[in-house]
Amino acid sequence: MHRTPAAGPPGPSPAAPRTDTASAPARHPRALEPVTAILIVLLSVLGALIGIVLITSLGVSPNTAVIGALVAMLVGRIPVGALVKMRSLHRQNLVQSAISGSTFAAANSLMTPIAVPFALGRTDLVWPMLGGATIGLAVDSWVLYRVFDSKLLPATNAWPAGIAAAETIKAGDSGGKKAVVLGASAVVGLLGALMKIPTSAAGVAFLGNVWALLMFGIGLLVAQYAPTVLDVNLSAEYVPHGLMIGAGLVALAQAGMLMRNRGGNKQQPEDAAADAADDGTPELTVGSTRLRRGLLEGVVLFTAGAVVVAITGGLIGGMSVPGLIGWVLLAGAAALVHQLIVGLAAMHSGWFPAFAVTLIVLIVGLFLSIPTVPLALLVGYTASTGPAFADLGYDFKAGWLLRRDAVPWQPYEIAGRREQYIAQVLGFAVALGVVALAWHAFFTDGKVPPVSKVYVTTITSGLDPHTMTTLLLWAIPGALIQLIGGSSRQLGVLLATGLLVATANAGWMVLGALAVRYGYTRWRRRGVRTAEERIRRDEQSDTDMSLVGAGLIAGSSLNDISKLTKAF
């Protein structure tokens, strides 16, 4: 079995990976090794098909990372030649990264965008839109690869689905008490999901930022009870959308502040390690210089992708030159804003409001009186970003947890993250092939993603003048809440996310799990006399809660896959 080299005392907590540099690192397994690559391709086909079937029939896209990890573990137990290599935790991590990437790419980043022109009756624009969505997907993942583990998107934050995948892999490898706790939690999560109880929400609450999840839970409860208590449907009145606009604008400003070089005009080194060290945050692998470059690259590449969509979509000649330039700039900016808001929400809560943020872009387009076809292409291009960004963050988090005991840590971590990115790109390529072959059969059979139909209905029905006033009015409290919470808590974004997700009873699950988490932490502190002992007990409490939360999310994910029978 492959093991990352280790020396000295047991590894530290997730918040403090080892940074020893005394010995040469072992080489991280490669994504393109024959056995790993073959398994990646086969499972990516499966993931893409699962994603397409569920997004077109039920409107959901499941997280298949846990499934990929389980399959990789089973393959590694086959005592036949090269298959034994799959016992490596890091190869299993590469496989689960690829299958989850192919699922979200096929369902959210490719199938949903190309369904917009199809539902509009413009089948001639499906292939141009597929090309634009592919660009959006590629840039989406590239930007996350460049800026993951920066001050904006640190690996130490929750990324709940990533913890679930990592804990599943580790429990399968080590067995014992961890495997029992994880397995029991997964059974509870599965049974709860089968009974329509959102157990994944409770799992997330055991893992994420307490303040962010508190606001998320409040948003969920308000959305659930506002129709009966206040006799108002907040989503129909676009209140959550207004809150998200205000919170999102402040979040972007906060992201800009994080990109600043604390050293003033000091020239920072190119490599991530020195860059992070110059920032005074050696636990980060990406400093402010690379963060700034990564986001600027995103702006340039998204804008270039918008130009491609404009050319292939026939917008040249159909719009004035100023209108065309404005469309391209708006599309590039909207794509970047969409991915960042979706990514921040996913990082803290494990839920991402991709549909709602795309709808905000659509409403802005209606307010600007963008014609129907250019607006449909704008919506499709924007919708292609975000989900893959969030999913890759989950997978990088899983890899970060699995690699954190490596010695020396940082070179192994950077190498492993690169191989994960390669694995996901391979999964994206498979997803693109599956979508290119399957979309016509699904769409002509009437299987169009429900969310795409909503976009088209909104485009064709137009904008109520009252809507823009509501959005601007509610943007003010959204901005204030986000400003008060700061960039580390994302209170405004998470409150709006809860209002937009609006899953029945999920708010009770989140707040209840937070109460259990608080009570368990206090119980673990009993008899503590020193600050050092308190820190150690709190770390153990977080570890226990993470394992239970991971099991609940894993069980809920298994239920998502079981929905295939309903879809068929």
C-alpha positions, -999 to +999 in steps of 0.1 A: +000+000+000+013+034-008+020+056+022+031+092+024+064+093+043+061+104+079+085+110+107+083+123+142+052+127+163+016+122+150+003+147+125-013+180+136-048+192+133-063+201+099-056+238+107-019+233+109-004+210+083+032+200+088+058+221+071+089+200+078+116+202+051+142+178+064+137+150+040+129+145+004+092+139-004+080+107-020+065+113-054+028+117-054+009+092-075+001+105-110-034+108-125-022+095-159-007+062-146-024+035-167-045+019-139-055+052-124-063+068-157-084+038-169-104+038-137-108+076-139-122+074-175-146+045-167-160+061-135-162+096-152-185+081-179-206+067-151-206+100-132-215+120-164-244+097-171-257+099-135-255+137-137-273+140-170-301+116-160-308+133-127-305+169-138-329+163-167-354+143-148-354+155-112-334+187-115-307+177-091-270+169-094-257+145-068-222+145-053-207+112-066-173+117-048-181+092-021-192+067-047-159+071-065-140+067-033-159+035-025-153+020-059-116+028-059-113+012-024-130-020-037-108-021-067-077-018-045-089-048-025-086-070-057-053-089-053-044-088-090-013-071-102-015-034-107-049-031-092-033-034-058-020+002-064-055+015-058-051+008-021-032+041-021-054+068-004-040+093-029-050+073-059-084+069-045-085+107-040-076+112-077-105+089-088-131+105-065-120+139-078-125+128-114-160+112-110-174+141-089-159+166-114-175+147-144-209+146-127-211+183-119-195+192-153-220+172-173-251+182-153-245+218-142-218+232-164-227+217-198-262+202-200-280+231-182-265+259-203-271+242-237-307+235-227-314+273-226-312+280-263-329+246-270-359+255-247-360+289-265-365+271-298-330+280-311-315+245-316-290+261-340-273+277-310-269+245-289-235+237-304-221+273-300-235+273-265-217+240-258-185+256-269-190+286-247-200+264-217-168+243-223-147+275-221-166+286-189-160+252-174-123+252-182-117+287-169-138+280-138-116+251-128-084+269-137-091+298-115-099+276-085-067+257-091-048+290-091-064+305-059-073+275-037-058+278-002-054+316-004-068+341+020-100+342-001-105+304-003-084+288+024-081+250+027-087+254+065-123+264+059-151+239+059-156+227+023-180+201+039-183+176+010-145+174+009-143+164+045-169+137+038-149+123+010-116+124+029-131+108+060-147+080+039-113+072+023-095+073+056-120+052+074-120+026+046-082+024+049-078+023+087-111+006+098-116+004+136-136+029+156-135+056+128-150+032+103-178+022+127-186+058+135-186+068+099-206+038+088-232+043+115-235+080+106-238+072+070-267+048+077-284+075+097-279+099+069-292+075+043-323+065+063-330+102+071-328+111+034-350+083+025-376+097+049-372+132+033-352+145+062-323+167+051-297+149+071-269+164+049-278+198+064-270+185+098-238+170+085-227+203+071-235+220+105-210+197+122-182+208+098-185+244+088-180+279+102-204+283+131-214+319+124-218+313+087-239+283+093-260+301+119-270+326+093-276+299+068-299+281+092-318+313+100-323+319+063-336+284+058-361+288+086-373+322+075-378+309+040-398+280+053-421+298+076-425+332+059-454+320+036-475+308+066-465+333+093-460+365+072-482+354+043-455+363+018-434+342-006-400+358-002-385+341-033-415+352-055-409+387-043-372+385-051-362+394-015-334+368-013-321+378-047-318+414-035-300+404-003-276+383-025-269+412-048-259+435-019-240+408-001-223+397-033-211+432-041-196+436-007-181+401-009-164+411-042-150+442-025-137+421+004-121+397-021-104+428-037-091+437-002-076+403+003-057+406-030-037+435-017+000+430-011+006+436+025+042+444+017+032+476-001+054+479-032+076+450-021+081+425-049+070+391-038+086+359-051+069+338-078+067+305-059+036+300-037+056+290-006+077+322-004+047+343-015+026+330+014+054+334+038+058+371+028+021+375+036+028+364+071+006+333+066+030+303+061+001+279+065-013+291+031+002+278-001-011+307-022-002+342-013-017+376-024+004+378-056-009+345-070-044+352-057-044+385-076-030+370-107-054+341-106-085+363-104-072+387-131-065+357-153-101+347-147-114+381-158-093+380-190-102+344-199-139+347-191-140+378-213-122+360-241-147+332-238-175+357-241-160+369-273-161+333-287-197+329-277-206+362-293-189+352-326-202+316-328-236+327-315-241+351-344-243+382-322-219+401-345-240+419-370-271+416-348-260+441-322-244+475-324-207+478-317-212+495-283-239+470-274-217+441-284-188+454-264-211+459-234-224+424-237-189+409-238-178+429-207-210+420-188-207+383-197-170+381-186-178+400-153-209+380-146-191+347-151-164+357-125-189+371-100-210+339-103-182+316-096-169+336-066-203+338-049-211+302-056-176+292-044-178+312-011-213+298-003-201+262-010-169+267+011-188+276+042-221+257+039-217+229+013-247+244-006-243+266-036-271+289-050-260+286-086-296+289-100-304+319-079-272+338-088-278+331-125-313+343-122-299+376-108-278+380-139-308+373-160-328+400-142-300+425-146-300+416-183-337+422-186-333+456-168-306+465-194-331+455-221-307+430-237-325+412-266-338+377-262-311+357-280-281+376-265-297+373-231-302+336-234-265+332-244-255+354-214-275+332-190-261+300-205-225+312-203-229+324-167-246+292-157-216+272-169-194+287-141-196+280-104-205+244-098-172+230-111-154+257-091-172+246-059-167+209-066-130+212-073-127+231-040-144+201-022-119+177-039-089+198-031-100+199+005-103+161+006-068+158-008-054+185+016-067+164+045-053+132+032-019+147+025-014+168+056+009+144+074+034+144+045+070+153+053+079+177+038+043+188+036+042+217+011+059+201-019+038+170-016+006+191-012+013+212-043+022+181-063-009+163-052-032+193-059-017+194-095-025+157-100-060+162-087-065+190-112-053+168-140-077+141-129-106+165-129-097+178-164-097+143-176-132+139-160-143+171-177-132+158-211-152+126-206-182+146-195-180+168-226-179+137-248-209+122-231-229+154-233-221+159-269-233+124-277-264+124-254-280+159-254-300+155-286-316+122-275-325+136-241-338+170-253-359+156-282-374+132-257-386+162-236-359+157-209-348+192-204-333+204-171-362+222-152-340+251-142-333+259-179-370+260-185-373+286-157-346+307-173-364+307-206-398+314-191-383+344-173-366+357-204-398+355-225-421+369-199-400+400-192-394+420-161-419+435-137-408+471-130-415+465-093-388+438-093-358+461-097-370+483-069-373+453-046-338+441-055-322+475-049-340+479-016-331+446-002-295+449-014-289+474+013-294+451+044-276+423+025-246+445+020-247+457+057-249+421+070-220+410+048-199+440+058-205+433+096-196+397+093-164+403+073-148+380+046-141+352+070-178+346+080-197+356+048-228+362+068-247+381+041-240+355+014-249+326+037-282+343+048-292+349+012-281+313+004-304+299+031-333+320+018-328+309-017-322+272-010-354+271+012-353+233+018-381+223+042-369+215+077-332+220+068-330+250+090-340+230+120-314+204+111-287+230+109-296+248+141-301+216+160-268+202+148-251+235+158-266+231+193-254+195+196-219+206+184-218+233+210-230+210+238-205+183+229-176+208+228-186+220+263-189+185+275-154+176+262-140+206+281-152+194+315-124+194+341-100+213+319-075+235+338-051+249+312-055+267+279-033+240+262-056+212+274-087+232+263-072+236+228-065+198+226-100+189+238-115+213+213-095+198+185-106+163+195-142+175+196-139+190+161-125+157+149-154+137+163-180+160+149-163+160+115-165+122+114-202+122+122-209+151+098-190+133+070-210+101+075-243+120+074-233+137+041-220+104+027-253+087+035-273+115+019-252+113-012-259+076-015-296+085-014-291+109-043-276+081-064-305+059-055-328+084-072-316+070-105-343+043-102-369+070-100-354+088-129-355+058-151 
